[in-house]
Amino acid sequence: IKRIIIDAGHGGKDPGAVGYRGLKEKTITLGVARELEQLVKSDTALTAVMTRSNDRFISLGHRARIAREGGGDVFISLHCNASKRKAADGLEVYFLSEAKTEAAAAVAARENAVIDYEEKGETADIEEITGIRLTLLTSQFLIESQELSGSLRASMSKAFDGVPDRGVKQANFHVMRGTMGSMPSVLI
């Protein structure tokens, strides 16, 4: 891995989840993405490519295009889950696959709702790779995405001692669909 695509979830007209005191997911993800970018840049063998560096809206298809055209070796999308419980916390890492639980499907549905902010036709390039070609290309990175998810989860659990580990999960996130066949991808 030499080139890491860092995707700060949401942005611009899409606030993402909004916390109890009005803190927006888009603000948190951008801050975390900038910190991660600096960590990546501190290793001279690595390059970081940001899908967004400020508070602007970028369609899911454009995020995937940035990853593909940026020659990414791995795609990391950063998000904050919403919960009706104020005390909810923890970390979880997803890789792209059909959801195995109702909770994972609900998380994906909330994140995929960003499509409502997109102009007609903006998600067309997500569906660009279809059929057999998609299946063949995707299987190459499915295991790598799953292994990367586990590795990141383990590292984060150590780094954030005391934060509940909600594990590795799988769900169908639109933002990762566009990177299928190009690189391993995870959503944290």
N, C-alpha and C positions, 0 to 999 in steps of 0.2 A: 504494500500500500504506500503510494507516494502522494496522491492527490485526494484530499478529503473534501467532499461537498457538504457544507454546513447549511442547513435549511432552518431559518428562524420562522417557526410557524406563524401564520396569520399576518397581519400588517395592514396599514392604511385603513380603508373602510371596513375591514374585517377585524374586529377586536378579539375574536376568539372568546374564551370563557372570561367572565367578569367576576372578580372576587367580591367578597362582602363589603369591602371599603372602596370598591371601584377600580382596583388594580386590574389591568387588562393583561390577558395572556400574551398578546402581541408584544407588550413591553417587556415582560419577563423573558420570553423566548429570544428576543433580540439581544438583551443583556447577556444571557447565557451563551448565545451564539458568538458574541464578540469576545467573551472570555475564552471560549473554546478555540476561536480563531487565533488568539494570542498564544495559547498553549501549543497549537499546531505549528505556528510560525517559529516558536522557540526551538523547534527541532529542524535543523537546516536540511534534513533529508525529506521533509514533508512540505506540501503546499496546501493551503486552505483556499477554497473558493466558496464565497458566500452567495446564497440565492438572493438575499437582500441585506443591505447594510444600513438601511434607515427605515423609517415608518412609512412604508408604501405598500400598496396592494400588488401582489404578483399572483397571477392565476396558477393553478396547480400544474397545468400543462407547461407553462413557461418555466416553472421551477424545475420540472423534469428535463426540459430542453437545456436549461443552464447546466444541469448535471451531466447530461450526455455530451453536449458540445464543449463543456469544460474538461472533458477527458477524465472524469471522476473514476476513482478506483473503489470508492465507497460513498454512499449517500446516507447522511444522518439528519433526520428531521426532528426538531425539538418542539415539544408541546407540553401543556399543563392540562391535566384532566379537570373537568368540572365535577362537582358533587353537591348534592343537596345537604350533605352533612358537613357542617363547618369544621369539624374535627378530622375530616378525612385527610390522609396523607399517605406518602409512600412513593416508591418509584417502580416503574415497569417499563419493559422494552418490548416492542412489537416487531415482528417481521411479516411480510406480505403473504397472506394465505387466507383461505376462508376461515372466518371466526369459528372457534370451537365452543365458545360460551356466549350466552346472551349478553353478559356484561361487556365482553370484548366487541361484540357486534354493535352495542350501544355506543361505545367509545368511538368506533369507526364512523358510525352514523353522525355523531356530533361533529367530528372533524371533517367529514365529507360534506357537511352542510355548507361549507365555503363556496360550493358550486353556485349557490344562490346569489353570490356577489359577482360572479363572472358574467361577462358579456356573452351573448349567444355565439357559439362556435369556439370559444377559448379552450375548451377541453378536448377539442377534436384530436390534437396530436397525442393525447394520452391513449386514445383508441387506435392510433396509427399502426401499431404492431399488433396483428391479430392472428387468430387461427393457429395452425400448426407451427408457424415460425415463432410465434410468441411462446408457445408451450416448450419448444426445443430450447430457445434462448433462456427462458426463465428458469428451467430446471438446473441450468448450469450454476445459477447464483442462489437458488433456494437454500441449499444446505449451508453455503457460506453465510447467507443472511441469518439463518438460524444460529449458527455457531458464533457469529459476531454478536448477536443479541445476547447470548449466554455470557460471553466474555465481558461485554459492556455492563451487563447486570451485575456480575460478580465484582467487577472493579468498582462500580458505583456503590454497591452495598458496603464494601470495605471503606470507601472514602466518606460515605455518609452514615457512619455508625449510628445506630439508634433510629434511623428512618426505616419504616417497614418496607420489606422487600416484597413487592407484589408479583415478582417473577417475570418470566418470558411468556409472551402471549402471541397469538397470531390473529390478524384481522385484515379485512380488505380495504386498505386506505388508498384513495385516489392518488394522493401525492406520490406514493411509491409505485403505482402502476406504470407511470411513464418512464421509470428507470429499469423496468424489467428487461432482462436480456442485455443490459449494459453494465450493471455493477450490483454488488450486494447492497441492500438498503435496509435501514432500520428506522423506527420511530420511537423516540424516547419521551 
